[in-house]
Amino acid sequence: MDRKGKGRQKIEMVKMSNETNIQETFPKRRAGLFKKASELSTLCDVDIAMIVFSPGAMTLIEAHRNSRIHELNMILTQV
């Protein structure tokens, strides 16, 4: 029995360098994660919680944190 193709190849997990590819791939992978979590929840009759941050979320979180720190500093200096 000779094989004509290579079959499934193992893909090394490395961070993508192209920002556009990251932005396009994230929603697809997130949907896959939610599907698997839903299947696990159904099969095992358990509740599952997931927290998923988008690639740009850290920038928003940092901006919000810095804004809040600035507000708190303003309140402290007025007292």
C-alpha positions as CSV (number, residue, x, y, z in Angstrom):
1,M,0.0,0.0,0.0
2,D,1.9,3.1,-1.2
3,R,0.9,6.5,0.0
4,K,0.7,9.2,-2.6
5,G,0.6,12.2,-0.2
6,K,2.1,13.2,3.1
7,G,-1.2,13.1,4.9
8,R,-1.7,15.4,7.9
9,Q,1.5,17.2,8.9
10,K,2.2,18.7,12.3
11,I,2.2,22.4,12.3
12,E,4.5,24.2,14.7
13,M,2.8,26.7,16.9
14,V,4.5,30.0,16.5
15,K,3.2,33.6,16.8
16,M,2.1,35.0,13.5
17,S,4.3,38.0,12.4
18,N,1.8,39.5,10.0
19,E,-0.7,41.7,11.9
20,T,-3.4,41.3,9.1
21,N,-3.3,37.6,9.4
22,I,-3.7,37.8,13.1
23,Q,-6.7,40.0,12.8
24,E,-8.3,37.7,10.2
25,T,-7.5,34.4,12.0
26,F,-8.6,35.4,15.6
27,P,-12.4,35.4,15.0
28,K,-12.2,31.9,13.3
29,R,-10.1,30.4,16.2
30,R,-12.4,32.1,18.8
31,A,-15.4,30.6,17.1
32,G,-13.7,27.2,17.2
33,L,-12.9,27.6,20.9
34,F,-16.5,28.5,21.7
35,K,-17.8,25.5,19.7
36,K,-15.5,23.1,21.6
37,A,-16.4,24.6,25.0
38,S,-20.1,24.2,24.1
39,E,-19.5,20.6,23.1
40,L,-17.7,19.9,26.4
41,S,-20.4,21.6,28.3
42,T,-23.1,19.4,26.6
43,L,-21.2,16.2,26.9
44,C,-20.1,16.6,30.5
45,D,-23.2,18.5,31.7
46,V,-21.1,21.3,33.2
47,D,-21.1,25.1,33.1
48,I,-18.1,26.6,31.3
49,A,-16.8,30.2,31.4
50,M,-14.3,31.6,29.0
51,I,-12.5,34.9,28.9
52,V,-11.0,35.7,25.5
53,F,-9.2,38.9,24.7
54,S,-8.8,40.1,21.1
55,P,-5.4,41.0,19.9
56,G,-6.2,44.7,20.3
57,A,-7.9,44.4,23.7
58,M,-4.7,45.0,25.6
59,T,-4.3,48.5,24.1
60,L,-7.8,49.4,25.1
61,I,-7.3,48.0,28.6
62,E,-4.1,49.9,29.1
63,A,-5.7,53.1,27.8
64,H,-8.7,52.7,30.2
65,R,-6.3,51.9,33.1
66,N,-4.2,55.0,32.4
67,S,-7.3,57.2,32.1
68,R,-8.5,55.9,35.5
69,I,-5.2,56.4,37.1
70,H,-5.2,60.0,35.8
71,E,-8.7,60.6,37.2
72,L,-7.7,59.2,40.6
73,N,-4.5,61.3,40.7
74,M,-6.6,64.4,39.9
75,I,-9.0,63.6,42.8
76,L,-6.1,63.0,45.2
77,T,-4.3,66.3,44.3
78,Q,-7.5,68.3,44.8
79,V,-7.9,67.2,48.4
